């Protein structure tokens, strides 16, 4: 088994040495921007994820793995000979944060983020995000940047750049207890240039939140909330950030209708398409602005539902929309495990699990789609 892991990781290193960067066929055509499921990071020909390892003393630490979508094998992020992958002080599989690390390979280097909290000389809590660079196997780690005061909340990648929302919180001196007041920003980090950019303020107030909704036609769509006073009602906002100019403006696309509970119905922005609900009808807009209307068709209320390889997948009801023809086609439900969803395309459709990381399955188009009459 150990030889198998080493071979899979060696394949990853070979790929990075032959060009690096992000693979372009996670989905066909426009889809170059993507969100990684929480706790994972799509990169090259596969995905980074973390497990939990308990040592003899009962200490639990997370180790980073890479699952290769070509071989459909997993490899722990360590190439040290005879390593047992159990010592955080010597094994390179340890030390990357599971939630906000977002490891990615660019230009034959591994980059990842790390949250830092330290006490200042005057009793103030100093919070920052550190950017680290390493060899592709996680060794030779160095700090290349410090993003003062900000902690990443949500992230989307496009090419060699990560776009993310981040929050600056305020804390009481000497105790480090949050005051509840904060500021939310939209930022970017270009790994090729090793350059951080704060693109602008989104909102400020109490209990402020900010998340990346998606990308459409060169715009990053973000949404969130804040309260004007502590314990007050939330105020919701939706904004667009132009990825070329960094300009932040109002959300310029339609927002879904409300359901019977007053909640906004599902929407998505991914792969060059924007989708929303107009009453009981789904509307999908392509990158040229042309609309397709699907009467009495509901978009799934699932953050993982998105276009992949020219199809918008809706595993909840066992269908997919062919985005080139506008036809609704049926899926073979037996090809999709329970709680499974279509993550990306890599010489076959990669199916991930909503309830566990590290479990991936590849199915062909013939397996996934029912034969059309």
PyMOL commands that set and color helices and strands:
alter all, ss='L'
color gray80, all
select helices_A, chain A and resi 2-17+333-335+365-368
alter helices_A, ss='H'
color red, helices_A
select strands_A, chain A and resi 33-34+40-43+46-54+60-68+73-76+104-106+109-119+125-134+142-148+151-158+161-171+178-190+195-216+219-227+234-242+248-250+268-270+273-278+281-285+291-294+307-308+311-314+319-322+327-330+340-345+349-353+360-363
alter strands_A, ss='S'
color yellow, strands_A
deselect
rebuild
show_as cartoon
